[in-house]
Amino acid sequence: MVLFGSPDQGVPQILRIGGFDVGEECDFNLNTIPDQGVETVRTEEALIATLSVLNLLGES
């Protein structure tokens, strides 16, 4: 499962609202756009970046 945050909150914060902890619910937490240089990334940009990374990982 791939999760995306919102412009106001990241995945850990969103899960916390529901009473969940990202460390307990997810096997790993991968930032596919590290050091992005902006406060937020649009979901469509994050989706493209994430699918690209997953595609590369799937080829190895």
PEBELKA-V828621 format. One record per residue. N is the residue number from 0. RES is the residue in one letter. SS is DSSP state (@ for helix, = for strand, . for the rest). PHI is phi in radians with two decimals (none if undefined). PSI is psi in whole degrees, -180 to 180 (none if undefined). Layout:
n->N res->RES ss->SS phi->PHI psi->PSI
n->N res->RES ss->SS phi->PHI psi->PSI
This chain:
n->0 res->M ss->. phi->none psi->138
n->1 res->V ss->. phi->-1.96 psi->130
n->2 res->L ss->. phi->-2.02 psi->143
n->3 res->F ss->. phi->-2.16 psi->144
n->4 res->G ss->. phi->-1.42 psi->-173
n->5 res->S ss->. phi->-1.98 psi->172
n->6 res->P ss->. phi->-1.05 psi->-26
n->7 res->D ss->. phi->-1.71 psi->-26
n->8 res->Q ss->. phi->-2.49 psi->145
n->9 res->G ss->. phi->-1.48 psi->175
n->10 res->V ss->@ phi->-0.99 psi->-45
n->11 res->P ss->@ phi->-1.01 psi->-41
n->12 res->Q ss->@ phi->-1.18 psi->-41
n->13 res->I ss->@ phi->-1.13 psi->-44
n->14 res->L ss->@ phi->-1.12 psi->-38
n->15 res->R ss->@ phi->-1.04 psi->-38
n->16 res->I ss->@ phi->-1.02 psi->-37
n->17 res->G ss->. phi->-1.48 psi->3
n->18 res->G ss->. phi->1.48 psi->18
n->19 res->F ss->. phi->-1.92 psi->160
n->20 res->D ss->. phi->-2.08 psi->130
n->21 res->V ss->@ phi->-1.02 psi->-35
n->22 res->G ss->@ phi->-1.16 psi->-29
n->23 res->E ss->@ phi->-1.57 psi->-28
n->24 res->E ss->@ phi->-1.64 psi->-24
n->25 res->C ss->. phi->-2.06 psi->141
n->26 res->D ss->. phi->-1.19 psi->-36
n->27 res->F ss->. phi->-2.74 psi->161
n->28 res->N ss->. phi->-2.12 psi->112
n->29 res->L ss->. phi->-1.99 psi->123
n->30 res->N ss->. phi->-1.60 psi->109
n->31 res->T ss->. phi->-1.47 psi->-6
n->32 res->I ss->. phi->-2.32 psi->67
n->33 res->P ss->. phi->-1.22 psi->153
n->34 res->D ss->. phi->0.89 psi->45
n->35 res->Q ss->. phi->-1.17 psi->-23
n->36 res->G ss->. phi->1.40 psi->2
n->37 res->V ss->. phi->-2.33 psi->162
n->38 res->E ss->. phi->-1.22 psi->-41
n->39 res->T ss->. phi->-2.37 psi->159
n->40 res->V ss->. phi->-2.09 psi->136
n->41 res->R ss->. phi->-1.10 psi->148
n->42 res->T ss->@ phi->-1.01 psi->-41
n->43 res->E ss->@ phi->-1.13 psi->-33
n->44 res->E ss->@ phi->-1.23 psi->-42
n->45 res->A ss->@ phi->-1.12 psi->-38
n->46 res->L ss->@ phi->-1.10 psi->-46
n->47 res->I ss->@ phi->-1.09 psi->-46
n->48 res->A ss->@ phi->-1.09 psi->-44
n->49 res->T ss->@ phi->-1.16 psi->-45
n->50 res->L ss->@ phi->-1.12 psi->-34
n->51 res->S ss->@ phi->-1.11 psi->-46
n->52 res->V ss->@ phi->-1.11 psi->-46
n->53 res->L ss->@ phi->-1.10 psi->-37
n->54 res->N ss->@ phi->-1.10 psi->-44
n->55 res->L ss->@ phi->-1.11 psi->-42
n->56 res->L ss->@ phi->-1.13 psi->-36
n->57 res->G ss->@ phi->-1.22 psi->-23
n->58 res->E ss->@ phi->-1.44 psi->-18
n->59 res->S ss->. phi->-1.60 psi->none
